[in-house]
């Protein structure tokens, strides 16, 4: 029993949650300002870790894909926040670290223009079936 508790303690201490933020250049992403970008935007998400953060080893978040899914054509003055809110801490505590949710927020400025394919999707009306 003593060895099991030591192994559990060691596992909790050595495991961690890692989120890698990347870009695959599908839309412009910049830490610098862009004078055409005047609308402040914010995109939030969450990634799930299990077994004291050891599974999966890490998550990859593609910033440009997240911003694109939100409907924007680019982002500048990029800031990324990772949060551990009280709710997530309570969930982690109650599950003894077996489940660890990690939230993030991507903020910055955009032109506010929607991507062309998003505009086409909005223009199409759903077909009614009888």
HELIX and SHEET records of a PDB file:
HELIX    1   1 UNK A    2  UNK A   14  1                                  13    
HELIX    2   2 UNK A   63  UNK A   69  1                                   7    
HELIX    3   3 UNK A   86  UNK A   94  1                                   9    
HELIX    4   4 UNK A  116  UNK A  123  1                                   8    
SHEET    1   A 2 UNK A  19  UNK A  22  0                                        
SHEET    2   A 2 UNK A  59  UNK A  62  1                                        
SHEET    1   B 4 UNK A  28  UNK A  29  0                                        
SHEET    2   B 4 UNK A  74  UNK A  83  1                                        
SHEET    3   B 4 UNK A  99  UNK A 110 -1                                        
SHEET    4   B 4 UNK A  39  UNK A  50 -1                                        
END                                                                             
